[in-house]
């Protein structure tokens, strides 16, 4: 499985890359959604793990989710977020395949990613 990882924190990105590699999955790390969209123009992925929103996004009305919608139209997206409101809204309302609340258990994240990926 090929996984696109969108994560702005380099330490978290490396942790996810190592975990995915240990599970036998290829991955590519990018720092933001714009870079993810560019990568999807050149390559194909089975699923995308995308970090959530910055602290300034406090509810759905303040979310500019254009890039997230474009990303989701191209690849199944697992959104990881620490925002309770986003996790409570759920995947369908956010326009993604799945939502995982931070902090997450790494095993749980892998299970969601594998379940969400394209066959």
Biopython code that builds the backbone (N, CA, C, O; Angstrom):
import numpy as np
from Bio.PDB.StructureBuilder import StructureBuilder

atoms = [
    (1, "UNK", "N", (0.851, -1.171, 0.000)),
    (1, "UNK", "CA", (0.000, 0.000, 0.000)),
    (1, "UNK", "C", (0.898, 1.237, 0.000)),
    (1, "UNK", "O", (1.927, 1.270, 0.676)),
    (2, "UNK", "N", (0.496, 2.248, -0.765)),
    (2, "UNK", "CA", (1.215, 3.526, -0.818)),
    (2, "UNK", "C", (0.428, 4.564, -0.023)),
    (2, "UNK", "O", (-0.758, 4.784, -0.265)),
    (3, "UNK", "N", (1.112, 5.197, 0.932)),
    (3, "UNK", "CA", (0.478, 6.143, 1.840)),
    (3, "UNK", "C", (1.135, 7.514, 1.695)),
    (3, "UNK", "O", (2.357, 7.643, 1.765)),
    (4, "UNK", "N", (0.311, 8.521, 1.494)),
    (4, "UNK", "CA", (0.767, 9.903, 1.486)),
    (4, "UNK", "C", (0.531, 10.452, 2.892)),
    (4, "UNK", "O", (-0.592, 10.413, 3.394)),
    (5, "UNK", "N", (1.580, 10.960, 3.524)),
    (5, "UNK", "CA", (1.488, 11.483, 4.888)),
    (5, "UNK", "C", (1.663, 12.994, 4.846)),
    (5, "UNK", "O", (2.705, 13.498, 4.426)),
    (6, "UNK", "N", (0.630, 13.712, 5.286)),
    (6, "UNK", "CA", (0.660, 15.174, 5.351)),
    (6, "UNK", "C", (0.805, 15.543, 6.821)),
    (6, "UNK", "O", (-0.139, 15.425, 7.601)),
    (7, "UNK", "N", (2.006, 15.994, 7.187)),
    (7, "UNK", "CA", (2.284, 16.293, 8.596)),
    (7, "UNK", "C", (3.301, 17.422, 8.681)),
    (7, "UNK", "O", (4.393, 17.325, 8.122)),
    (8, "UNK", "N", (2.942, 18.488, 9.377)),
    (8, "UNK", "CA", (3.819, 19.657, 9.478)),
    (8, "UNK", "C", (4.912, 19.493, 10.531)),
    (8, "UNK", "O", (5.934, 20.176, 10.458)),
    (9, "UNK", "N", (4.724, 18.616, 11.498)),
    (9, "UNK", "CA", (5.717, 18.399, 12.544)),
    (9, "UNK", "C", (6.691, 17.313, 12.074)),
    (9, "UNK", "O", (6.295, 16.158, 11.916)),
    (10, "UNK", "N", (7.968, 17.673, 11.849)),
    (10, "UNK", "CA", (8.939, 16.703, 11.318)),
    (10, "UNK", "C", (9.110, 15.456, 12.191)),
    (10, "UNK", "O", (9.304, 14.361, 11.664)),
    (11, "UNK", "N", (9.042, 15.604, 13.503)),
    (11, "UNK", "CA", (9.195, 14.439, 14.383)),
    (11, "UNK", "C", (8.025, 13.473, 14.241)),
    (11, "UNK", "O", (8.221, 12.259, 14.179)),
    (12, "UNK", "N", (6.818, 14.007, 14.190)),
    (12, "UNK", "CA", (5.632, 13.161, 14.014)),
    (12, "UNK", "C", (5.667, 12.513, 12.632)),
    (12, "UNK", "O", (5.323, 11.340, 12.483)),
    (13, "UNK", "N", (6.082, 13.274, 11.629)),
    (13, "UNK", "CA", (6.174, 12.739, 10.267)),
    (13, "UNK", "C", (7.131, 11.548, 10.217)),
    (13, "UNK", "O", (6.816, 10.519, 9.619)),
    (14, "UNK", "N", (8.300, 11.690, 10.847)),
    (14, "UNK", "CA", (9.269, 10.577, 10.865)),
    (14, "UNK", "C", (8.710, 9.368, 11.609)),
    (14, "UNK", "O", (8.901, 8.229, 11.183)),
    (15, "UNK", "N", (8.027, 9.614, 12.711)),
    (15, "UNK", "CA", (7.419, 8.519, 13.474)),
    (15, "UNK", "C", (6.416, 7.762, 12.611)),
    (15, "UNK", "O", (6.429, 6.531, 12.574)),
    (16, "UNK", "N", (5.543, 8.498, 11.914)),
    (16, "UNK", "CA", (4.544, 7.860, 11.050)),
    (16, "UNK", "C", (5.212, 7.117, 9.897)),
    (16, "UNK", "O", (4.801, 6.009, 9.551)),
    (17, "UNK", "N", (6.247, 7.725, 9.297)),
    (17, "UNK", "CA", (6.953, 7.069, 8.192)),
    (17, "UNK", "C", (7.583, 5.759, 8.650)),
    (17, "UNK", "O", (7.488, 4.745, 7.958)),
    (18, "UNK", "N", (8.226, 5.780, 9.814)),
    (18, "UNK", "CA", (8.851, 4.559, 10.343)),
    (18, "UNK", "C", (7.800, 3.488, 10.644)),
    (18, "UNK", "O", (7.986, 2.316, 10.318)),
    (19, "UNK", "N", (6.703, 3.900, 11.263)),
    (19, "UNK", "CA", (5.624, 2.967, 11.585)),
    (19, "UNK", "C", (5.060, 2.324, 10.319)),
    (19, "UNK", "O", (4.891, 1.106, 10.257)),
    (20, "UNK", "N", (4.774, 3.138, 9.321)),
    (20, "UNK", "CA", (4.222, 2.613, 8.070)),
    (20, "UNK", "C", (5.208, 1.673, 7.382)),
    (20, "UNK", "O", (4.816, 0.626, 6.868)),
    (21, "UNK", "N", (6.484, 2.044, 7.372)),
    (21, "UNK", "CA", (7.509, 1.197, 6.766)),
    (21, "UNK", "C", (7.597, -0.139, 7.508)),
    (21, "UNK", "O", (7.702, -1.196, 6.885)),
    (22, "UNK", "N", (7.552, -0.084, 8.855)),
    (22, "UNK", "CA", (7.597, -1.319, 9.652)),
    (22, "UNK", "C", (6.403, -2.225, 9.357)),
    (22, "UNK", "O", (6.504, -3.447, 9.466)),
    (23, "UNK", "N", (5.278, -1.624, 8.985)),
    (23, "UNK", "CA", (4.073, -2.386, 8.648)),
    (23, "UNK", "C", (4.066, -2.831, 7.183)),
    (23, "UNK", "O", (3.121, -3.477, 6.731)),
    (24, "UNK", "N", (5.130, -2.481, 6.442)),
    (24, "UNK", "CA", (5.259, -2.917, 5.057)),
    (24, "UNK", "C", (4.633, -1.983, 4.034)),
    (24, "UNK", "O", (4.382, -2.385, 2.898)),
    (25, "UNK", "N", (4.380, -0.744, 4.427)),
    (25, "UNK", "CA", (3.734, 0.216, 3.528)),
    (25, "UNK", "C", (4.721, 1.273, 3.042)),
    (25, "UNK", "O", (5.483, 1.836, 3.828)),
    (26, "UNK", "N", (4.696, 1.533, 1.742)),
    (26, "UNK", "CA", (5.485, 2.635, 1.189)),
    (26, "UNK", "C", (4.825, 3.933, 1.616)),
    (26, "UNK", "O", (3.609, 3.989, 1.800)),
    (27, "UNK", "N", (5.635, 4.984, 1.773)),
    (27, "UNK", "CA", (5.032, 6.264, 2.122)),
    (27, "UNK", "C", (5.851, 7.428, 1.595)),
    (27, "UNK", "O", (7.043, 7.308, 1.311)),
    (28, "UNK", "N", (5.182, 8.537, 1.477)),
    (28, "UNK", "CA", (5.812, 9.795, 1.087)),
    (28, "UNK", "C", (5.350, 10.852, 2.080)),
    (28, "UNK", "O", (4.160, 10.952, 2.378)),
    (29, "UNK", "N", (6.290, 11.638, 2.590)),
    (29, "UNK", "CA", (5.980, 12.689, 3.549)),
    (29, "UNK", "C", (5.935, 14.044, 2.858)),
    (29, "UNK", "O", (6.818, 14.377, 2.068)),
    (30, "UNK", "N", (4.903, 14.820, 3.160)),
    (30, "UNK", "CA", (4.821, 16.204, 2.688)),
    (30, "UNK", "C", (4.379, 17.074, 3.871)),
    (30, "UNK", "O", (3.687, 16.592, 4.767)),
    (31, "UNK", "N", (4.779, 18.358, 3.876)),
    (31, "UNK", "CA", (4.508, 19.197, 5.043)),
    (31, "UNK", "C", (3.130, 19.845, 5.102)),
    (31, "UNK", "O", (2.712, 20.312, 6.161)),
    (32, "UNK", "N", (2.413, 19.878, 3.966)),
    (32, "UNK", "CA", (1.103, 20.553, 3.981)),
    (32, "UNK", "C", (0.221, 20.040, 2.848)),
    (32, "UNK", "O", (0.661, 19.266, 1.998)),
    (33, "UNK", "N", (-1.037, 20.490, 2.855)),
    (33, "UNK", "CA", (-2.010, 20.005, 1.865)),
    (33, "UNK", "C", (-1.673, 20.449, 0.448)),
    (33, "UNK", "O", (-1.928, 19.714, -0.506)),
    (34, "UNK", "N", (-1.107, 21.636, 0.301)),
    (34, "UNK", "CA", (-0.718, 22.103, -1.037)),
    (34, "UNK", "C", (0.333, 21.163, -1.636)),
    (34, "UNK", "O", (0.254, 20.804, -2.811)),
    (35, "UNK", "N", (1.306, 20.770, -0.826)),
    (35, "UNK", "CA", (2.325, 19.828, -1.294)),
    (35, "UNK", "C", (1.714, 18.460, -1.581)),
    (35, "UNK", "O", (2.149, 17.762, -2.498)),
    (36, "UNK", "N", (0.710, 18.079, -0.802)),
    (36, "UNK", "CA", (0.025, 16.805, -1.040)),
    (36, "UNK", "C", (-0.681, 16.823, -2.391)),
    (36, "UNK", "O", (-0.606, 15.856, -3.150)),
    (37, "UNK", "N", (-1.364, 17.923, -2.686)),
    (37, "UNK", "CA", (-2.055, 18.028, -3.975)),
    (37, "UNK", "C", (-1.064, 17.977, -5.127)),
    (37, "UNK", "O", (-1.344, 17.373, -6.162)),
    (38, "UNK", "N", (0.083, 18.601, -4.955)),
    (38, "UNK", "CA", (1.123, 18.552, -5.992)),
    (38, "UNK", "C", (1.627, 17.118, -6.168)),
    (38, "UNK", "O", (1.809, 16.662, -7.296)),
    (39, "UNK", "N", (1.850, 16.413, -5.073)),
    (39, "UNK", "CA", (2.320, 15.029, -5.149)),
    (39, "UNK", "C", (1.303, 14.138, -5.841)),
    (39, "UNK", "O", (1.669, 13.240, -6.599)),
    (40, "UNK", "N", (0.018, 14.388, -5.578)),
    (40, "UNK", "CA", (-1.036, 13.582, -6.200)),
    (40, "UNK", "C", (-1.145, 13.840, -7.697)),
    (40, "UNK", "O", (-1.707, 13.025, -8.428)),
    (41, "UNK", "N", (-0.616, 14.963, -8.155)),
    (41, "UNK", "CA", (-0.590, 15.234, -9.590)),
    (41, "UNK", "C", (0.417, 14.369, -10.313)),
    (41, "UNK", "O", (0.284, 14.121, -11.512)),
    (42, "UNK", "N", (1.442, 13.899, -9.580)),
    (42, "UNK", "CA", (2.524, 13.119, -10.176)),
    (42, "UNK", "C", (2.466, 11.628, -9.861)),
    (42, "UNK", "O", (2.995, 10.812, -10.615)),
    (43, "UNK", "N", (1.829, 11.275, -8.754)),
    (43, "UNK", "CA", (1.875, 9.900, -8.268)),
    (43, "UNK", "C", (0.495, 9.466, -7.782)),
    (43, "UNK", "O", (-0.401, 10.288, -7.593)),
    (44, "UNK", "N", (0.348, 8.174, -7.588)),
    (44, "UNK", "CA", (-0.916, 7.696, -7.017)),
    (44, "UNK", "C", (-0.636, 7.074, -5.646)),
    (44, "UNK", "O", (0.425, 6.502, -5.396)),
    (45, "UNK", "N", (-1.627, 7.212, -4.781)),
    (45, "UNK", "CA", (-1.545, 6.683, -3.428)),
    (45, "UNK", "C", (-2.846, 5.966, -3.117)),
    (45, "UNK", "O", (-3.885, 6.255, -3.711)),
    (46, "UNK", "N", (-2.782, 5.030, -2.181)),
    (46, "UNK", "CA", (-3.964, 4.273, -1.785)),
    (46, "UNK", "C", (-4.741, 4.960, -0.682)),
    (46, "UNK", "O", (-5.944, 4.740, -0.537)),
    (47, "UNK", "N", (-4.059, 5.796, 0.104)),
    (47, "UNK", "CA", (-4.675, 6.493, 1.225)),
    (47, "UNK", "C", (-3.769, 7.652, 1.636)),
    (47, "UNK", "O", (-2.571, 7.650, 1.355)),
    (48, "UNK", "N", (-4.351, 8.626, 2.296)),
    (48, "UNK", "CA", (-3.609, 9.783, 2.786)),
    (48, "UNK", "C", (-3.904, 9.967, 4.275)),
    (48, "UNK", "O", (-5.063, 9.990, 4.689)),
    (49, "UNK", "N", (-2.845, 10.098, 5.073)),
    (49, "UNK", "CA", (-2.978, 10.489, 6.478)),
    (49, "UNK", "C", (-2.703, 11.981, 6.517)),
    (49, "UNK", "O", (-1.626, 12.428, 6.122)),
    (50, "UNK", "N", (-3.664, 12.748, 6.987)),
    (50, "UNK", "CA", (-3.539, 14.207, 6.947)),
    (50, "UNK", "C", (-3.693, 14.771, 8.359)),
    (50, "UNK", "O", (-4.667, 14.486, 9.055)),
    (51, "UNK", "N", (-2.699, 15.587, 8.769)),
    (51, "UNK", "CA", (-2.855, 16.214, 10.078)),
    (51, "UNK", "C", (-4.000, 17.200, 10.019)),
    (51, "UNK", "O", (-4.400, 17.645, 8.944)),
    (52, "UNK", "N", (-4.518, 17.534, 11.176)),
    (52, "UNK", "CA", (-5.741, 18.330, 11.257)),
    (52, "UNK", "C", (-5.571, 19.794, 10.957)),
    (52, "UNK", "O", (-4.913, 20.160, 9.983)),
    (53, "UNK", "N", (-6.147, 20.624, 11.770)),
    (53, "UNK", "CA", (-6.219, 22.053, 11.547)),
    (53, "UNK", "C", (-5.415, 22.765, 12.608)),
    (53, "UNK", "O", (-5.185, 22.225, 13.690)),
    (54, "UNK", "N", (-4.985, 23.981, 12.302)),
    (54, "UNK", "CA", (-4.277, 24.789, 13.283)),
    (54, "UNK", "C", (-5.194, 25.215, 14.423)),
    (54, "UNK", "O", (-6.410, 25.043, 14.348)),
    (55, "UNK", "N", (-4.602, 25.772, 15.482)),
    (55, "UNK", "CA", (-5.398, 26.166, 16.655)),
    (55, "UNK", "C", (-6.397, 27.281, 16.378)),
    (55, "UNK", "O", (-7.342, 27.467, 17.145)),
    (56, "UNK", "N", (-6.204, 28.024, 15.297)),
    (56, "UNK", "CA", (-7.126, 29.129, 14.993)),
    (56, "UNK", "C", (-8.460, 28.639, 14.437)),
    (56, "UNK", "O", (-9.431, 29.394, 14.408)),
    (57, "UNK", "N", (-8.516, 27.390, 14.000)),
    (57, "UNK", "CA", (-9.756, 26.838, 13.464)),
    (57, "UNK", "C", (-10.547, 26.259, 14.625)),
    (57, "UNK", "O", (-10.189, 25.221, 15.182)),
    (58, "UNK", "N", (-11.622, 26.942, 14.982)),
    (58, "UNK", "CA", (-12.366, 26.559, 16.181)),
    (58, "UNK", "C", (-13.690, 25.871, 15.893)),
    (58, "UNK", "O", (-14.307, 25.316, 16.803)),
    (59, "UNK", "N", (-14.134, 25.897, 14.647)),
    (59, "UNK", "CA", (-15.374, 25.216, 14.283)),
    (59, "UNK", "C", (-15.449, 25.105, 12.765)),
    (59, "UNK", "O", (-14.585, 25.611, 12.048)),
    (60, "UNK", "N", (-16.484, 24.442, 12.292)),
    (60, "UNK", "CA", (-16.629, 24.192, 10.861)),
    (60, "UNK", "C", (-16.728, 25.478, 10.057)),
    (60, "UNK", "O", (-16.246, 25.532, 8.926)),
    (61, "UNK", "N", (-17.343, 26.513, 10.615)),
    (61, "UNK", "CA", (-17.496, 27.777, 9.889)),
    (61, "UNK", "C", (-16.166, 28.457, 9.613)),
    (61, "UNK", "O", (-16.037, 29.185, 8.629)),
    (62, "UNK", "N", (-15.167, 28.228, 10.476)),
    (62, "UNK", "CA", (-13.861, 28.853, 10.315)),
    (62, "UNK", "C", (-12.888, 27.975, 9.526)),
    (62, "UNK", "O", (-11.725, 28.337, 9.347)),
    (63, "UNK", "N", (-13.353, 26.854, 9.068)),
    (63, "UNK", "CA", (-12.509, 25.916, 8.335)),
    (63, "UNK", "C", (-12.563, 26.219, 6.847)),
    (63, "UNK", "O", (-13.626, 26.178, 6.227)),
    (64, "UNK", "N", (-11.401, 26.523, 6.285)),
    (64, "UNK", "CA", (-11.296, 26.651, 4.838)),
    (64, "UNK", "C", (-10.873, 25.270, 4.344)),
    (64, "UNK", "O", (-9.684, 24.951, 4.301)),
    (65, "UNK", "N", (-11.842, 24.472, 3.981)),
    (65, "UNK", "CA", (-11.488, 23.088, 3.667)),
    (65, "UNK", "C", (-11.469, 22.787, 2.177)),
    (65, "UNK", "O", (-11.686, 21.647, 1.767)),
    (66, "UNK", "N", (-11.210, 23.811, 1.367)),
    (66, "UNK", "CA", (-11.076, 23.634, -0.081)),
    (66, "UNK", "C", (-10.025, 22.580, -0.431)),
    (66, "UNK", "O", (-10.289, 21.651, -1.194)),
    (67, "UNK", "N", (-8.833, 22.742, 0.138)),
    (67, "UNK", "CA", (-7.755, 21.797, -0.150)),
    (67, "UNK", "C", (-8.109, 20.404, 0.354)),
    (67, "UNK", "O", (-7.813, 19.407, -0.303)),
    (68, "UNK", "N", (-8.734, 20.339, 1.504)),
    (68, "UNK", "CA", (-9.125, 19.046, 2.063)),
    (68, "UNK", "C", (-10.136, 18.346, 1.162)),
    (68, "UNK", "O", (-10.045, 17.136, 0.956)),
    (69, "UNK", "N", (-11.087, 19.082, 0.629)),
    (69, "UNK", "CA", (-12.087, 18.519, -0.283)),
    (69, "UNK", "C", (-11.413, 18.042, -1.571)),
    (69, "UNK", "O", (-11.717, 16.958, -2.068)),
    (70, "UNK", "N", (-10.501, 18.852, -2.111)),
    (70, "UNK", "CA", (-9.783, 18.445, -3.336)),
    (70, "UNK", "C", (-8.933, 17.208, -3.080)),
    (70, "UNK", "O", (-8.854, 16.314, -3.922)),
    (71, "UNK", "N", (-8.311, 17.165, -1.933)),
    (71, "UNK", "CA", (-7.507, 16.007, -1.563)),
    (71, "UNK", "C", (-8.384, 14.762, -1.469)),
    (71, "UNK", "O", (-8.033, 13.705, -1.994)),
    (72, "UNK", "N", (-9.521, 14.893, -0.800)),
    (72, "UNK", "CA", (-10.447, 13.771, -0.613)),
    (72, "UNK", "C", (-11.047, 13.284, -1.921)),
    (72, "UNK", "O", (-11.423, 12.118, -2.036)),
    (73, "UNK", "N", (-11.141, 14.161, -2.900)),
    (73, "UNK", "CA", (-11.678, 13.774, -4.202)),
    (73, "UNK", "C", (-10.690, 12.888, -4.967)),
    (73, "UNK", "O", (-11.069, 12.191, -5.908)),
    (74, "UNK", "N", (-9.430, 12.924, -4.555)),
    (74, "UNK", "CA", (-8.380, 12.201, -5.257)),
    (74, "UNK", "C", (-7.973, 10.908, -4.568)),
    (74, "UNK", "O", (-7.618, 9.932, -5.228)),
    (75, "UNK", "N", (-8.024, 10.902, -3.245)),
    (75, "UNK", "CA", (-7.545, 9.759, -2.460)),
    (75, "UNK", "C", (-8.334, 9.708, -1.144)),
    (75, "UNK", "O", (-8.708, 10.757, -0.619)),
    (76, "UNK", "N", (-8.594, 8.513, -0.601)),
    (76, "UNK", "CA", (-9.246, 8.451, 0.706)),
    (76, "UNK", "C", (-8.358, 9.121, 1.764)),
    (76, "UNK", "O", (-7.162, 8.841, 1.848)),
    (77, "UNK", "N", (-8.953, 10.002, 2.565)),
    (77, "UNK", "CA", (-8.198, 10.762, 3.561)),
    (77, "UNK", "C", (-8.589, 10.330, 4.971)),
    (77, "UNK", "O", (-9.769, 10.266, 5.315)),
    (78, "UNK", "N", (-7.573, 10.036, 5.776)),
    (78, "UNK", "CA", (-7.744, 9.811, 7.208)),
    (78, "UNK", "C", (-7.244, 11.087, 7.878)),
    (78, "UNK", "O", (-6.048, 11.374, 7.872)),
    (79, "UNK", "N", (-8.159, 11.837, 8.447)),
    (79, "UNK", "CA", (-7.830, 13.107, 9.085)),
    (79, "UNK", "C", (-7.521, 12.876, 10.559)),
    (79, "UNK", "O", (-8.332, 12.299, 11.283)),
    (80, "UNK", "N", (-6.358, 13.323, 10.999)),
    (80, "UNK", "CA", (-5.966, 13.218, 12.404)),
    (80, "UNK", "C", (-6.093, 14.607, 13.022)),
    (80, "UNK", "O", (-5.494, 15.564, 12.530)),
    (81, "UNK", "N", (-6.866, 14.721, 14.091)),
    (81, "UNK", "CA", (-7.108, 16.022, 14.688)),
    (81, "UNK", "C", (-7.217, 15.942, 16.203)),
    (81, "UNK", "O", (-7.693, 14.955, 16.764)),
    (82, "UNK", "N", (-6.760, 17.009, 16.846)),
    (82, "UNK", "CA", (-6.914, 17.129, 18.298)),
    (82, "UNK", "C", (-8.172, 17.917, 18.642)),
    (82, "UNK", "O", (-8.540, 18.023, 19.812)),
    (83, "UNK", "N", (-8.834, 18.470, 17.627)),
    (83, "UNK", "CA", (-10.035, 19.271, 17.858)),
    (83, "UNK", "C", (-11.245, 18.374, 18.136)),
    (83, "UNK", "O", (-11.650, 17.580, 17.288)),
    (84, "UNK", "N", (-11.802, 18.512, 19.311)),
    (84, "UNK", "CA", (-12.973, 17.727, 19.689)),
    (84, "UNK", "C", (-14.131, 17.980, 18.743)),
    (84, "UNK", "O", (-14.828, 17.043, 18.352)),
    (85, "UNK", "N", (-14.347, 19.248, 18.365)),
    (85, "UNK", "CA", (-15.473, 19.574, 17.497)),
    (85, "UNK", "C", (-15.362, 18.847, 16.162)),
    (85, "UNK", "O", (-16.375, 18.406, 15.619)),
    (86, "UNK", "N", (-14.156, 18.712, 15.626)),
    (86, "UNK", "CA", (-13.982, 18.038, 14.331)),
    (86, "UNK", "C", (-14.237, 16.537, 14.471)),
    (86, "UNK", "O", (-14.901, 15.931, 13.630)),
    (87, "UNK", "N", (-13.711, 15.955, 15.525)),
    (87, "UNK", "CA", (-13.939, 14.527, 15.748)),
    (87, "UNK", "C", (-15.418, 14.250, 15.979)),
    (87, "UNK", "O", (-15.949, 13.240, 15.518)),
    (88, "UNK", "N", (-16.082, 15.158, 16.700)),
    (88, "UNK", "CA", (-17.514, 14.984, 16.957)),
    (88, "UNK", "C", (-18.351, 15.113, 15.689)),
    (88, "UNK", "O", (-19.366, 14.430, 15.546)),
    (89, "UNK", "N", (-17.935, 15.982, 14.768)),
    (89, "UNK", "CA", (-18.665, 16.129, 13.507)),
    (89, "UNK", "C", (-18.612, 14.848, 12.691)),
    (89, "UNK", "O", (-19.607, 14.429, 12.099)),
    (90, "UNK", "N", (-17.449, 14.240, 12.669)),
    (90, "UNK", "CA", (-17.285, 12.999, 11.936)),
    (90, "UNK", "C", (-16.826, 13.199, 10.509)),
    (90, "UNK", "O", (-16.827, 14.308, 9.975)),
    (91, "UNK", "N", (-16.437, 12.094, 9.913)),
    (91, "UNK", "CA", (-15.830, 12.097, 8.592)),
    (91, "UNK", "C", (-16.733, 12.653, 7.499)),
    (91, "UNK", "O", (-16.304, 13.474, 6.687)),
    (92, "UNK", "N", (-17.978, 12.207, 7.480)),
    (92, "UNK", "CA", (-18.873, 12.603, 6.391)),
    (92, "UNK", "C", (-19.048, 14.117, 6.326)),
    (92, "UNK", "O", (-18.983, 14.703, 5.246)),
    (93, "UNK", "N", (-19.267, 14.741, 7.459)),
    (93, "UNK", "CA", (-19.489, 16.180, 7.465)),
    (93, "UNK", "C", (-18.215, 16.955, 7.128)),
    (93, "UNK", "O", (-18.287, 18.063, 6.596)),
    (94, "UNK", "N", (-17.055, 16.382, 7.433)),
    (94, "UNK", "CA", (-15.786, 17.036, 7.100)),
    (94, "UNK", "C", (-15.336, 16.715, 5.677)),
    (94, "UNK", "O", (-14.413, 17.344, 5.159)),
    (95, "UNK", "N", (-15.980, 15.748, 5.051)),
    (95, "UNK", "CA", (-15.638, 15.397, 3.681)),
    (95, "UNK", "C", (-14.419, 14.502, 3.551)),
    (95, "UNK", "O", (-13.717, 14.548, 2.541)),
    (96, "UNK", "N", (-14.161, 13.682, 4.574)),
    (96, "UNK", "CA", (-13.027, 12.763, 4.537)),
    (96, "UNK", "C", (-13.526, 11.338, 4.763)),
    (96, "UNK", "O", (-14.687, 11.116, 5.108)),
    (97, "UNK", "N", (-12.618, 10.375, 4.559)),
    (97, "UNK", "CA", (-13.007, 8.971, 4.714)),
    (97, "UNK", "C", (-13.082, 8.549, 6.175)),
    (97, "UNK", "O", (-13.918, 7.721, 6.538)),
    (98, "UNK", "N", (-12.211, 9.114, 7.021)),
    (98, "UNK", "CA", (-12.190, 8.744, 8.434)),
    (98, "UNK", "C", (-11.548, 9.862, 9.247)),
    (98, "UNK", "O", (-10.742, 10.637, 8.733)),
    (99, "UNK", "N", (-11.914, 9.933, 10.520)),
    (99, "UNK", "CA", (-11.326, 10.895, 11.447)),
    (99, "UNK", "C", (-10.752, 10.116, 12.627)),
    (99, "UNK", "O", (-11.418, 9.257, 13.204)),
    (100, "UNK", "N", (-9.506, 10.431, 12.975)),
    (100, "UNK", "CA", (-8.845, 9.819, 14.127)),
    (100, "UNK", "C", (-8.459, 10.957, 15.062)),
    (100, "UNK", "O", (-7.804, 11.918, 14.661)),
    (101, "UNK", "N", (-8.872, 10.829, 16.296)),
    (101, "UNK", "CA", (-8.631, 11.896, 17.274)),
    (101, "UNK", "C", (-7.246, 11.766, 17.896)),
    (101, "UNK", "O", (-6.843, 10.680, 18.314)),
    (102, "UNK", "N", (-6.520, 12.883, 17.955)),
    (102, "UNK", "CA", (-5.222, 12.931, 18.628)),
    (102, "UNK", "C", (-5.443, 13.171, 20.110)),
    (102, "UNK", "O", (-6.378, 13.885, 20.475)),
    (103, "UNK", "N", (-4.627, 12.607, 20.966)),
    (103, "UNK", "CA", (-3.563, 11.645, 20.632)),
    (103, "UNK", "C", (-4.169, 10.291, 20.280)),
    (103, "UNK", "O", (-5.185, 9.885, 20.844)),
    (104, "UNK", "N", (-3.540, 9.610, 19.354)),
    (104, "UNK", "CA", (-4.070, 8.327, 18.905)),
    (104, "UNK", "C", (-3.095, 7.211, 19.233)),
    (104, "UNK", "O", (-1.896, 7.433, 19.397)),
    (105, "UNK", "N", (-3.633, 6.019, 19.324)),
    (105, "UNK", "CA", (-2.834, 4.817, 19.459)),
    (105, "UNK", "C", (-2.325, 4.450, 18.070)),
    (105, "UNK", "O", (-3.109, 4.398, 17.123)),
    (106, "UNK", "N", (-1.032, 4.197, 17.936)),
    (106, "UNK", "CA", (-0.459, 3.918, 16.619)),
    (106, "UNK", "C", (-1.088, 2.692, 15.964)),
    (106, "UNK", "O", (-1.301, 2.676, 14.752)),
    (107, "UNK", "N", (-1.382, 1.679, 16.752)),
    (107, "UNK", "CA", (-2.033, 0.484, 16.207)),
    (107, "UNK", "C", (-3.421, 0.787, 15.678)),
    (107, "UNK", "O", (-3.830, 0.268, 14.639)),
    (108, "UNK", "N", (-4.146, 1.636, 16.405)),
    (108, "UNK", "CA", (-5.485, 2.034, 15.948)),
    (108, "UNK", "C", (-5.398, 2.821, 14.649)),
    (108, "UNK", "O", (-6.211, 2.627, 13.745)),
    (109, "UNK", "N", (-4.409, 3.712, 14.554)),
    (109, "UNK", "CA", (-4.249, 4.499, 13.331)),
    (109, "UNK", "C", (-3.973, 3.584, 12.137)),
    (109, "UNK", "O", (-4.581, 3.741, 11.078)),
    (110, "UNK", "N", (-3.065, 2.638, 12.308)),
    (110, "UNK", "CA", (-2.745, 1.704, 11.223)),
    (110, "UNK", "C", (-3.990, 0.927, 10.810)),
    (110, "UNK", "O", (-4.226, 0.731, 9.618)),
    (111, "UNK", "N", (-4.783, 0.485, 11.772)),
    (111, "UNK", "CA", (-6.010, -0.265, 11.461)),
    (111, "UNK", "C", (-6.971, 0.597, 10.634)),
    (111, "UNK", "O", (-7.555, 0.112, 9.665)),
    (112, "UNK", "N", (-7.135, 1.854, 11.004)),
    (112, "UNK", "CA", (-8.032, 2.744, 10.253)),
    (112, "UNK", "C", (-7.479, 2.992, 8.851)),
    (112, "UNK", "O", (-8.232, 2.989, 7.878)),
    (113, "UNK", "N", (-6.180, 3.205, 8.745)),
    (113, "UNK", "CA", (-5.553, 3.453, 7.444)),
    (113, "UNK", "C", (-5.748, 2.236, 6.537)),
    (113, "UNK", "O", (-6.136, 2.384, 5.379)),
    (114, "UNK", "N", (-5.485, 1.061, 7.047)),
    (114, "UNK", "CA", (-5.605, -0.153, 6.228)),
    (114, "UNK", "C", (-7.057, -0.407, 5.825)),
    (114, "UNK", "O", (-7.322, -0.880, 4.720)),
    (115, "UNK", "N", (-7.985, -0.099, 6.708)),
    (115, "UNK", "CA", (-9.423, -0.284, 6.400)),
    (115, "UNK", "C", (-9.911, 0.740, 5.383)),
    (115, "UNK", "O", (-10.809, 0.453, 4.592)),
    (116, "UNK", "N", (-9.319, 1.935, 5.401)),
    (116, "UNK", "CA", (-9.768, 3.037, 4.564)),
    (116, "UNK", "C", (-9.142, 3.039, 3.175)),
    (116, "UNK", "O", (-9.718, 3.587, 2.235)),
    (117, "UNK", "N", (-7.978, 2.434, 3.040)),
    (117, "UNK", "CA", (-7.237, 2.470, 1.777)),
    (117, "UNK", "C", (-8.020, 1.840, 0.628)),
    (117, "UNK", "O", (-8.863, 0.963, 0.817)),
    (118, "UNK", "N", (-7.705, 2.324, -0.560)),
    (118, "UNK", "CA", (-8.285, 1.697, -1.765)),
    (118, "UNK", "C", (-7.830, 0.262, -1.855)),
    (118, "UNK", "O", (-6.703, -0.061, -1.479)),
    (119, "UNK", "N", (-8.700, -0.607, -2.353)),
    (119, "UNK", "CA", (-8.296, -2.023, -2.499)),
    (119, "UNK", "C", (-7.257, -2.197, -3.596)),
    (119, "UNK", "O", (-6.810, -3.315, -3.852)),
]
sb = StructureBuilder()
sb.init_structure("model")
sb.init_model(0)
sb.init_chain("A")
sb.init_seg("    ")
for serial, (resi, resn, name, xyz) in enumerate(atoms, 1):
    if name == "N":
        sb.init_residue(resn, " ", resi, " ")
    sb.init_atom(name, np.array(xyz, "f"), 0.0, 1.0, " ", f" {name:<3s}", serial, name[0])
structure = sb.get_structure()
